Every structure is written in C-alpha cells, then in structure tokens.
C-alpha cells in the first residue's frame, strides 16, 4: 500500500498535513502522483474560514474530498499529476502528494499546456460555464465586475465574441495591464460604463453586485457568478430594476449550463477547459509557487490575496 499526505483544514483558519494509506489500484482506478495543485481562493477561503452554511454542506462537497463540513475537511479540486507511464492528468482532487482516483475522473492534460497552467482548469471550467449561461452575442457591450481569476478568464472568453466590447472592472488598478493582455478594457468601479447589454458579476461582494445591476442597460442580462457562503448580500431590486426589465441569472459550475446540457458531459466540459489553457498569456494569472510542505503555514496568506496560487510537490511519476 502507498502512504500519502494530504492538507486538511482542522479548524477555522488552520490546517495540517495528515498521512493516510491508499488502497491498491484496480482496473477502474488510477494512482496519480501530484505535480502541482491550485488554490481556488473564492471557495477554499470560505471552507478554510468555516463559512459554508449547513444548508449547503451537501451541495458544496468536492468530488473527492475527505471528511465533512465544517471540520475536519480535506478540500480542493485542482490537482495535476502523473501516472507510472509519465502521462499527466487533471483531477478534481484536494491538495495531496499522491492519490487514488476513479479513472473516469482523470482528464488528460494536453501536451500544449504546461503543468502549472493546467491547475487553472477548474477555474476555466467555471468561466466556460458562465459563458454558456451568458450566451454572448456579436457586438454586445459586456461588463465583467471582478477581475479575480474567474472574472479574468470569463472576460478572456467573452472577448472572443465577434465585435464584442468587454470591460473588466476591479478595485485593484494593478489588474489593468492583465485585462488588456487578455483582450479586454479595464475600468475602476467609479468609472464603469453604463447601459451594458450583458453584465457578469464575479466579485463576491455586495458593492460589486450593486454596480453590476446599476451598469445594466434596458432588458440586459445580469449573470451572478459569485457565491457568498453564509453571507446574505442586499440586492437592490427596487428603483429602476423592473422598469429596465433586467434579467438576473445565477451561474454555478455544479451543473452544465442549460444551453449545453445533454450535449456536453461534465468530463467533456472539463476537457474543453484544459484545451482552452493552451494560450501562454494565461500564465500571467499564476502566482509564484509554494511548496506543499509549507501549505499549512502559508494557506492564510494564500487565501488573503493574489490570483491563482500554485502548490508544487517536486515529485516523480508514480510507480504502481
């Protein structure tokens, strides 16, 4: 049997590495030694802080997580590793140096996608689902509120719409060059353009949601892509909300967007997300790497700011 070490959140704001024994792989499973994993700041910050409401315990379970909410819990869903043959796989697995996963959940990493960039696959999958929910049209004026990883990836995807004018809004002026690199305009919240045809909100803040609604034009679509955990933001549905006939739509990655449901499975959506990561410009979304050994001490800092934090393992291909 193989001994593995995994990162567990053991209490509000603290975690540790725990050892566990893995079963012997069979024909339906694959032993993967992790090369890198990504910290998903939005959801993992809520889990680390113990802010998953009891009503959402089942809905917020990651596919291969361990333990149970609130604590102790082994959480995460952006692992890239290799098997005995050196083939690379992306798996929705928590931070762990070696793991056993169902073969059906192991998605091949394209040769054109470097390992660090591949950890963006889970975020890209969410951005892809948002784009499917948003259904952008050629020539639309599009606003994305929140230039975190998901907002930036969503803006990059929407900017591929012919003749679309996509503006990213964020409170951090430092995100402007990155927005331009990804083919988008940039604006501070106080200068956000009005009368937008399509607005995506991805800031996970009440102020951002208010700005998203205020920036929408007549009969515009507003896609809410944020999750607030146990918070209840005040949504301004008075004033001109009804007169402007706004359409408010939630987008969540747990289900394939209706436009593609029945046409693409979850695995096919994730495979497409990995293919989309072949663009080298997306390396700008990656923060400097943190060694897996340092993760318990580093996690509060990693969740406090930045874009995609990459965890490295310094491992070699698995030997069955």
C-alpha positions as a Markdown table, in Angstrom:
| # | Residue | x | y | z |
|---|---|---|---|---|
| 1 | Unk | 0.0 | 0.0 | 0.0 |
| 2 | Unk | 1.1 | 3.6 | -0.7 |
| 3 | Unk | 1.3 | 6.2 | 2.1 |
| 4 | Unk | 0.1 | 9.7 | 1.1 |
| 5 | Unk | 0.0 | 13.1 | 2.8 |
| 6 | Unk | -2.9 | 15.5 | 2.4 |
| 7 | Unk | -3.8 | 19.0 | 3.6 |
| 8 | Unk | -6.7 | 19.1 | 6.0 |
| 9 | Unk | -8.5 | 22.1 | 7.4 |
| 10 | Unk | -8.8 | 21.2 | 11.0 |
| 11 | Unk | -10.4 | 24.3 | 12.5 |
| 12 | Unk | -11.4 | 27.8 | 11.5 |
| 13 | Unk | -8.3 | 29.3 | 9.8 |
| 14 | Unk | -5.9 | 26.5 | 10.5 |
| 15 | Unk | -4.8 | 23.2 | 8.8 |
| 16 | Unk | -2.2 | 20.5 | 8.8 |
| 17 | Unk | -0.7 | 17.7 | 6.7 |
| 18 | Unk | -2.0 | 14.3 | 7.6 |
| 19 | Unk | -0.8 | 10.9 | 6.5 |
| 20 | Unk | -3.1 | 8.2 | 5.1 |
| 21 | Unk | -2.8 | 4.8 | 3.4 |
| 22 | Unk | -4.1 | 4.3 | -0.1 |
| 23 | Unk | -5.8 | 1.1 | -1.3 |
| 24 | Unk | -4.2 | -0.9 | -4.2 |
| 25 | Unk | -5.5 | 0.5 | -7.5 |
| 26 | Unk | -7.7 | -1.7 | -9.6 |
| 27 | Unk | -8.8 | -1.6 | -13.3 |
| 28 | Unk | -11.3 | 1.2 | -12.6 |
| 29 | Unk | -8.8 | 3.5 | -10.7 |
| 30 | Unk | -5.6 | 5.3 | -11.3 |
| 31 | Unk | -2.7 | 6.0 | -8.9 |
| 32 | Unk | -1.5 | 9.6 | -9.5 |
| 33 | Unk | 1.5 | 11.4 | -8.0 |
| 34 | Unk | 0.8 | 15.1 | -7.8 |
| 35 | Unk | 3.0 | 17.6 | -9.7 |
| 36 | Unk | 1.0 | 20.7 | -8.8 |
| 37 | Unk | -2.3 | 21.9 | -7.4 |
| 38 | Unk | -4.1 | 25.2 | -7.4 |
| 39 | Unk | -5.7 | 27.1 | -4.6 |
| 40 | Unk | -9.2 | 28.3 | -5.5 |
| 41 | Unk | -9.3 | 31.4 | -3.4 |
| 42 | Unk | -13.0 | 32.0 | -3.5 |
| 43 | Unk | -14.4 | 28.7 | -2.4 |
| 44 | Unk | -11.4 | 27.5 | -0.5 |
| 45 | Unk | -11.4 | 30.7 | 1.5 |
| 46 | Unk | -14.9 | 30.1 | 2.6 |
| 47 | Unk | -14.1 | 26.5 | 3.5 |
| 48 | Unk | -11.0 | 27.5 | 5.4 |
| 49 | Unk | -12.9 | 30.1 | 7.4 |
| 50 | Unk | -15.7 | 27.7 | 8.2 |
| 51 | Unk | -18.3 | 29.8 | 6.3 |
| 52 | Unk | -20.1 | 27.0 | 4.4 |
| 53 | Unk | -23.7 | 27.2 | 5.7 |
| 54 | Unk | -25.2 | 23.9 | 6.9 |
| 55 | Unk | -27.8 | 24.1 | 4.2 |
| 56 | Unk | -25.1 | 23.8 | 1.6 |
| 57 | Unk | -23.0 | 21.1 | 3.1 |
| 58 | Unk | -24.0 | 18.5 | 0.5 |
| 59 | Unk | -24.0 | 20.9 | -2.5 |
| 60 | Unk | -20.5 | 22.1 | -1.7 |
| 61 | Unk | -18.9 | 18.8 | -1.4 |
| 62 | Unk | -16.0 | 18.5 | -3.8 |
| 63 | Unk | -16.0 | 15.3 | -5.8 |
| 64 | Unk | -13.1 | 13.6 | -4.0 |
| 65 | Unk | -13.0 | 15.5 | -0.7 |
| 66 | Unk | -12.5 | 13.8 | 2.6 |
| 67 | Unk | -14.1 | 14.4 | 6.0 |
| 68 | Unk | -17.2 | 16.6 | 6.4 |
| 69 | Unk | -18.1 | 20.2 | 6.8 |
| 70 | Unk | -17.3 | 22.2 | 8.8 |
| 71 | Unk | -14.2 | 20.4 | 10.1 |
| 72 | Unk | -12.0 | 18.5 | 9.7 |
| 73 | Unk | -12.2 | 18.5 | 5.9 |
| 74 | Unk | -9.8 | 17.7 | 3.1 |
| 75 | Unk | -10.9 | 20.1 | 0.3 |
| 76 | Unk | -9.7 | 21.2 | -3.1 |
| 77 | Unk | -10.3 | 20.5 | -6.8 |
| 78 | Unk | -7.4 | 21.5 | -8.9 |
| 79 | Unk | -4.7 | 18.7 | -9.0 |
| 80 | Unk | -2.3 | 17.9 | -11.8 |
| 81 | Unk | -0.3 | 14.7 | -11.6 |
| 82 | Unk | 1.3 | 11.8 | -13.5 |
| 83 | Unk | 1.0 | 8.1 | -13.5 |
| 84 | Unk | 3.6 | 5.4 | -13.8 |
| 85 | Unk | 4.0 | 6.0 | -17.6 |
| 86 | Unk | 4.6 | 9.7 | -17.1 |
| 87 | Unk | 1.2 | 10.7 | -18.6 |
| 88 | Unk | -0.3 | 13.8 | -17.0 |
| 89 | Unk | -3.8 | 14.0 | -15.7 |
| 90 | Unk | -6.0 | 16.7 | -14.2 |
| 91 | Unk | -8.2 | 15.5 | -11.4 |
| 92 | Unk | -10.7 | 17.3 | -9.2 |
| 93 | Unk | -8.8 | 16.3 | -6.1 |
| 94 | Unk | -7.7 | 18.0 | -2.8 |
| 95 | Unk | -4.1 | 19.0 | -2.1 |
| 96 | Unk | -2.4 | 15.6 | -1.6 |
| 97 | Unk | 1.0 | 14.3 | -2.7 |
| 98 | Unk | -0.3 | 11.0 | -4.2 |
| 99 | Unk | -3.8 | 9.8 | -4.5 |
| 100 | Unk | -6.1 | 7.1 | -6.0 |
| 101 | Unk | -8.9 | 8.4 | -8.3 |
| 102 | Unk | -11.5 | 6.8 | -10.5 |
| 103 | Unk | -10.1 | 6.5 | -13.9 |
| 104 | Unk | -13.2 | 8.2 | -15.4 |
| 105 | Unk | -12.4 | 11.4 | -13.4 |
| 106 | Unk | -8.8 | 11.6 | -14.7 |
| 107 | Unk | -8.8 | 14.0 | -17.6 |
| 108 | Unk | -5.7 | 14.1 | -19.9 |
| 109 | Unk | -3.6 | 17.3 | -19.9 |
| 110 | Unk | -2.9 | 18.4 | -23.4 |
| 111 | Unk | 0.8 | 18.5 | -24.4 |
| 112 | Unk | 0.5 | 22.2 | -25.2 |
| 113 | Unk | -0.5 | 23.1 | -21.6 |
| 114 | Unk | 2.4 | 23.3 | -19.0 |
| 115 | Unk | 1.7 | 21.7 | -15.6 |
| 116 | Unk | 1.5 | 25.0 | -13.6 |
| 117 | Unk | -1.0 | 26.5 | -16.1 |
| 118 | Unk | -3.1 | 23.3 | -16.0 |
| 119 | Unk | -4.1 | 23.9 | -12.4 |
| 120 | Unk | -6.3 | 26.7 | -13.8 |
| 121 | Unk | -8.6 | 24.1 | -15.4 |
| 122 | Unk | -11.2 | 24.2 | -12.6 |
| 123 | Unk | -11.5 | 28.0 | -12.8 |
| 124 | Unk | -11.6 | 27.8 | -16.6 |
| 125 | Unk | -14.3 | 25.2 | -16.4 |
| 126 | Unk | -16.4 | 27.7 | -14.3 |
| 127 | Unk | -15.6 | 30.5 | -16.7 |
| 128 | Unk | -16.7 | 28.3 | -19.6 |
| 129 | Unk | -20.0 | 27.5 | -17.9 |
| 130 | Unk | -20.6 | 31.2 | -17.2 |
| 131 | Unk | -20.0 | 32.0 | -20.9 |
| 132 | Unk | -22.5 | 29.3 | -21.8 |
| 133 | Unk | -25.0 | 30.7 | -19.3 |
| 134 | Unk | -24.4 | 34.3 | -20.6 |
| 135 | Unk | -24.8 | 33.4 | -24.3 |
| 136 | Unk | -23.0 | 36.5 | -25.6 |
| 137 | Unk | -24.0 | 38.0 | -28.9 |
| 138 | Unk | -21.8 | 39.6 | -31.6 |
| 139 | Unk | -21.3 | 43.3 | -31.0 |
| 140 | Unk | -22.6 | 43.3 | -27.4 |
| 141 | Unk | -21.3 | 45.7 | -24.8 |
| 142 | Unk | -20.2 | 43.4 | -22.0 |
| 143 | Unk | -19.1 | 44.2 | -18.4 |
| 144 | Unk | -17.4 | 41.8 | -16.0 |
| 145 | Unk | -17.4 | 43.0 | -12.5 |
| 146 | Unk | -14.5 | 41.5 | -10.5 |
| 147 | Unk | -11.1 | 40.7 | -12.1 |
| 148 | Unk | -10.1 | 37.8 | -10.0 |
| 149 | Unk | -9.1 | 34.5 | -11.7 |
| 150 | Unk | -12.7 | 33.6 | -12.7 |
| 151 | Unk | -13.5 | 37.1 | -13.8 |
| 152 | Unk | -10.4 | 37.4 | -15.9 |
| 153 | Unk | -10.9 | 34.0 | -17.5 |
| 154 | Unk | -14.6 | 34.9 | -18.2 |
| 155 | Unk | -13.6 | 38.2 | -19.7 |
| 156 | Unk | -11.0 | 36.5 | -21.9 |
| 157 | Unk | -13.6 | 34.0 | -23.2 |
| 158 | Unk | -16.3 | 36.7 | -23.8 |
| 159 | Unk | -13.7 | 38.9 | -25.6 |
| 160 | Unk | -13.6 | 36.2 | -28.3 |
| 161 | Unk | -17.2 | 37.1 | -29.3 |
| 162 | Unk | -17.1 | 38.9 | -32.6 |
| 163 | Unk | -17.1 | 42.7 | -32.3 |
| 164 | Unk | -17.9 | 42.4 | -28.6 |
| 165 | Unk | -16.5 | 45.2 | -26.3 |
| 166 | Unk | -15.6 | 43.6 | -23.0 |
| 167 | Unk | -14.7 | 45.8 | -19.9 |
| 168 | Unk | -13.3 | 44.3 | -16.7 |
| 169 | Unk | -14.0 | 46.3 | -13.5 |
| 170 | Unk | -12.0 | 45.9 | -10.3 |
| 171 | Unk | -10.9 | 47.8 | -7.3 |
| 172 | Unk | -7.2 | 46.9 | -8.0 |
| 173 | Unk | -5.7 | 49.2 | -10.6 |
| 174 | Unk | -2.9 | 46.7 | -11.0 |
| 175 | Unk | -5.2 | 44.4 | -12.9 |
| 176 | Unk | -5.5 | 46.8 | -15.8 |
| 177 | Unk | -2.4 | 45.6 | -17.8 |
| 178 | Unk | -3.6 | 42.0 | -17.3 |
| 179 | Unk | -7.1 | 42.8 | -18.6 |
| 180 | Unk | -5.5 | 44.5 | -21.7 |
| 181 | Unk | -3.3 | 41.4 | -22.2 |
| 182 | Unk | -6.4 | 39.3 | -22.3 |
| 183 | Unk | -8.2 | 41.5 | -24.9 |
| 184 | Unk | -10.4 | 43.4 | -22.5 |
| 185 | Unk | -10.7 | 47.1 | -21.5 |
| 186 | Unk | -10.4 | 48.0 | -17.8 |
| 187 | Unk | -12.2 | 50.3 | -15.5 |
| 188 | Unk | -12.3 | 51.3 | -11.9 |
| 189 | Unk | -15.7 | 50.9 | -10.2 |
| 190 | Unk | -16.4 | 54.6 | -10.2 |
| 191 | Unk | -15.8 | 54.8 | -14.0 |
| 192 | Unk | -17.6 | 51.7 | -15.1 |
| 193 | Unk | -19.5 | 52.1 | -18.4 |
| 194 | Unk | -23.3 | 52.2 | -18.2 |
| 195 | Unk | -26.0 | 50.8 | -20.5 |
| 196 | Unk | -24.3 | 47.4 | -20.9 |
| 197 | Unk | -26.0 | 44.6 | -22.8 |
| 198 | Unk | -24.6 | 41.8 | -20.7 |
| 199 | Unk | -23.1 | 42.0 | -17.2 |
| 200 | Unk | -21.3 | 39.2 | -15.3 |
| 201 | Unk | -20.8 | 39.7 | -11.6 |
| 202 | Unk | -17.8 | 37.8 | -10.2 |
| 203 | Unk | -16.5 | 39.9 | -7.3 |
| 204 | Unk | -18.4 | 38.1 | -4.5 |
| 205 | Unk | -19.2 | 41.5 | -2.9 |
| 206 | Unk | -22.4 | 43.4 | -2.3 |
| 207 | Unk | -20.9 | 46.5 | -3.8 |
| 208 | Unk | -19.9 | 44.6 | -6.9 |
| 209 | Unk | -23.5 | 43.2 | -7.3 |
| 210 | Unk | -24.9 | 46.7 | -6.9 |
| 211 | Unk | -22.6 | 48.0 | -9.6 |
| 212 | Unk | -23.5 | 45.1 | -11.9 |
| 213 | Unk | -27.2 | 45.9 | -11.7 |
| 214 | Unk | -26.6 | 49.7 | -12.0 |
| 215 | Unk | -24.5 | 49.2 | -15.1 |
| 216 | Unk | -27.0 | 47.1 | -17.0 |
| 217 | Unk | -29.0 | 48.6 | -19.8 |
| 218 | Unk | -32.6 | 48.1 | -20.8 |
| 219 | Unk | -33.5 | 44.4 | -20.8 |
| 220 | Unk | -29.9 | 43.5 | -20.2 |
| 221 | Unk | -28.9 | 40.1 | -18.8 |
| 222 | Unk | -27.1 | 40.1 | -15.5 |
| 223 | Unk | -25.3 | 36.8 | -14.7 |
| 224 | Unk | -24.5 | 36.3 | -11.0 |
| 225 | Unk | -21.4 | 34.1 | -10.8 |
| 226 | Unk | -20.4 | 34.8 | -7.2 |
| 227 | Unk | -21.1 | 32.6 | -4.2 |
| 228 | Unk | -21.3 | 34.3 | -0.8 |
| 229 | Unk | -21.2 | 31.4 | 1.6 |
| 230 | Unk | -23.1 | 32.2 | 4.8 |
| 231 | Unk | -23.5 | 35.9 | 3.9 |
| 232 | Unk | -26.7 | 37.5 | 2.6 |
| 233 | Unk | -26.0 | 40.5 | 0.4 |
| 234 | Unk | -28.7 | 43.1 | 0.0 |
| 235 | Unk | -29.8 | 43.0 | -3.6 |
| 236 | Unk | -31.2 | 46.4 | -4.9 |
| 237 | Unk | -34.3 | 45.2 | -6.8 |
| 238 | Unk | -36.2 | 48.5 | -6.2 |
| 239 | Unk | -35.8 | 51.8 | -8.1 |
| 240 | Unk | -35.4 | 51.1 | -11.8 |
| 241 | Unk | -34.8 | 47.4 | -11.7 |
| 242 | Unk | -38.2 | 46.5 | -13.0 |
| 243 | Unk | -38.6 | 49.5 | -15.3 |
| 244 | Unk | -35.4 | 48.4 | -17.1 |
| 245 | Unk | -36.7 | 44.8 | -17.3 |
| 246 | Unk | -33.4 | 43.3 | -16.2 |
| 247 | Unk | -32.9 | 39.6 | -16.3 |
| 248 | Unk | -31.0 | 38.2 | -13.3 |
| 249 | Unk | -29.5 | 34.7 | -13.8 |
| 250 | Unk | -27.3 | 32.6 | -11.5 |
| 251 | Unk | -24.4 | 30.5 | -12.8 |
| 252 | Unk | -23.0 | 27.6 | -10.9 |
| 253 | Unk | -20.5 | 25.1 | -12.1 |
| 254 | Unk | -22.1 | 22.1 | -10.4 |
| 255 | Unk | -24.4 | 21.6 | -13.4 |
| 256 | Unk | -23.6 | 22.1 | -17.0 |
| 257 | Unk | -25.3 | 25.2 | -18.3 |
| 258 | Unk | -28.7 | 24.5 | -19.9 |
| 259 | Unk | -27.5 | 25.7 | -23.4 |
| 260 | Unk | -25.1 | 22.7 | -23.5 |
| 261 | Unk | -26.7 | 20.2 | -21.1 |
| 262 | Unk | -27.3 | 17.0 | -22.9 |
| 263 | Unk | -24.6 | 18.0 | -25.4 |
| 264 | Unk | -21.6 | 18.0 | -23.2 |
| 265 | Unk | -20.9 | 15.9 | -20.1 |
| 266 | Unk | -19.0 | 17.2 | -17.1 |
| 267 | Unk | -15.9 | 15.4 | -18.3 |
| 268 | Unk | -16.2 | 16.9 | -21.8 |
| 269 | Unk | -16.6 | 20.4 | -20.3 |
| 270 | Unk | -13.5 | 19.9 | -18.2 |
| 271 | Unk | -11.6 | 18.5 | -21.2 |
| 272 | Unk | -12.5 | 21.6 | -23.2 |
| 273 | Unk | -11.4 | 23.8 | -20.4 |
| 274 | Unk | -8.0 | 22.2 | -20.5 |
| 275 | Unk | -7.7 | 22.7 | -24.2 |
| 276 | Unk | -8.5 | 26.4 | -23.8 |
| 277 | Unk | -5.5 | 26.7 | -21.5 |
| 278 | Unk | -3.1 | 26.4 | -24.4 |
| 279 | Unk | -2.8 | 30.2 | -24.5 |
| 280 | Unk | 0.6 | 31.3 | -22.9 |
| 281 | Unk | -0.9 | 34.7 | -21.9 |
| 282 | Unk | -2.8 | 32.9 | -19.1 |
| 283 | Unk | 0.5 | 32.3 | -17.3 |
| 284 | Unk | 0.0 | 35.9 | -16.0 |
| 285 | Unk | -2.7 | 34.6 | -13.7 |
| 286 | Unk | -0.3 | 32.3 | -11.8 |
| 287 | Unk | 1.3 | 33.5 | -8.6 |
| 288 | Unk | 4.8 | 32.3 | -7.5 |
| 289 | Unk | 4.8 | 28.6 | -6.4 |
| 290 | Unk | 4.5 | 27.5 | -2.8 |
| 291 | Unk | 5.9 | 24.1 | -1.8 |
| 292 | Unk | 3.4 | 21.6 | -0.5 |
| 293 | Unk | 5.4 | 21.2 | 2.7 |
| 294 | Unk | 4.7 | 24.9 | 3.5 |
| 295 | Unk | 1.0 | 24.8 | 2.8 |
| 296 | Unk | -0.3 | 24.7 | 6.5 |
| 297 | Unk | 1.6 | 27.8 | 7.4 |
| 298 | Unk | 1.1 | 29.5 | 4.0 |
| 299 | Unk | -2.6 | 28.9 | 3.5 |
| 300 | Unk | -3.9 | 32.0 | 5.4 |
| 301 | Unk | -1.6 | 34.2 | 3.3 |
| 302 | Unk | -2.5 | 32.5 | 0.0 |
| 303 | Unk | -6.2 | 33.0 | 0.6 |
| 304 | Unk | -5.8 | 36.6 | 1.5 |
| 305 | Unk | -4.9 | 37.9 | -1.9 |
| 306 | Unk | -3.4 | 37.4 | -5.3 |
| 307 | Unk | -4.6 | 35.3 | -8.3 |
| 308 | Unk | -4.0 | 31.6 | -8.7 |
| 309 | Unk | -1.6 | 30.2 | -6.1 |
| 310 | Unk | 0.2 | 27.2 | -7.4 |
| 311 | Unk | 1.3 | 24.4 | -5.0 |
| 312 | Unk | 4.3 | 22.3 | -6.1 |
| 313 | Unk | 5.2 | 18.8 | -5.0 |
| 314 | Unk | 8.6 | 18.1 | -6.6 |
| 315 | Unk | 7.5 | 14.5 | -7.3 |
| 316 | Unk | 8.3 | 12.0 | -10.0 |
| 317 | Unk | 5.8 | 9.8 | -11.9 |
| 318 | Unk | 4.0 | 7.2 | -9.9 |
| 319 | Unk | 5.3 | 3.6 | -9.8 |
| 320 | Unk | 2.4 | 1.1 | -9.5 |
